[in-house]
Amino acid sequence: MFQNHTPECFPKMEEQDPSDRLRGDQPKETKENGSFSQFSSSVRAMVRIRQKYQAMKKRRLEIAAVSSQSFMSPRSTSPKVFTFENFQDTINSNPASPHKRKKKRKARVLFPSSSLRAVPTKERSRAKNCLYLLCIIVFLQIYNAIENLDDHVLKYDLDGLEKTLKREVFGQQEVAESLLGHLHDYLSTYVHNKPLVLSLHGPTGVGKSHVGRLLAQHFRSVVGEDLVMQYFVLHHCPTEDDIPQCTKSLDSHVSEMVTHAEEQEKIPVFIFDEVEHMPRELLDTLQDLIHPKNNNEYLNAIYILISNLGHEDITKFVLHNSSVAVSGHLSLIQELNPWLRSYLERYHMLFLEADLLPFMLLEKSYVMDCFIDEMSREGFYPDRSHVERLAEELSYYIVGEREFSHSGCRQVVAKVNLL
């Protein structure tokens, strides 16, 4: 639009010589200077407008050229409307688009040279070695303790005692096993918090006193004569007048044996037979010895009490439950113990912490074994028919097909001596 303007619209300036201008008067020079500055400002404004117009025109032509190449086919002459959808397709189809993201290159892992390649090793902890050492020490301590227990038990030769009981005690296998179990557990160590008290009960002739003699004989051979006491009430304290002296003598004798056993680091054995005949004063003294209050050396001792207390009720219980098979004898003993304990605790508090071992009635087959053993000892040939004939001379409780001896094996020795 500026091309159509002609310079005629602006007033022409007459060309004047600068010398003429200098020769003019001063008012004329001032007027000319004012008109020149006004003209130069107008010219500069025109130049700026023209330059801006040319730049805008050039930019429009460039945009038109780019759009014509992208959206117009070569044969199309009509203009098309620009949309962003076509523009997005154009960008996707153009591999050289500046907006396309480049794939990030993965960081490469750089290794040193093959000569220096090595797997890093962790520093070994010293605590693991200390743990292994501690485990070894604990194992050795436990092994040493077990060996010491075995050595302590070996001193008392309980295996030999077991063989003796199996060979000479008939019909009381459960009682013998329980007795050996108590002895083994107690003799495994020397330090105890209470003495071992075993109470043997049962009818006449079932083997209670015989077991007591076998125990006394065995422990005398392993710990010595001075650490085993076998006390018979009717022999050591036969009358009531002897009770004060018997009480004092029993107390002093037990104290001496306990002190002597403490010095030798052995366990003494006290066997009291015929406890049912023991007077109340002796029972009280024995209770004070078994349950001491101040002295610890009394805790390492074995007390065996033999009596026939409650034998009548034991007999009734066995006969009433005789239908139980032989393999059920152990369950019978377990059923009998609670009742027997309550009866003995009412009799005296001495039996409060005692382990009860009730002896059952002997059947006819076990009585015959007693005859065979006694006849062999006396040098007689144990003929089977002869043994049966001797066994028939005894009295029995007959319950069904089973026969229980009234007196056990008590009369066997007398019958054999008459041969």
Summary of the structure (lengths in Angstrom):
residues: 419
radius of gyration: 62.7
end to end distance: 169.2
largest distance: 195.0
contacts: 1012
relative contact order: 0.08
helix: 60%
strand: 8%
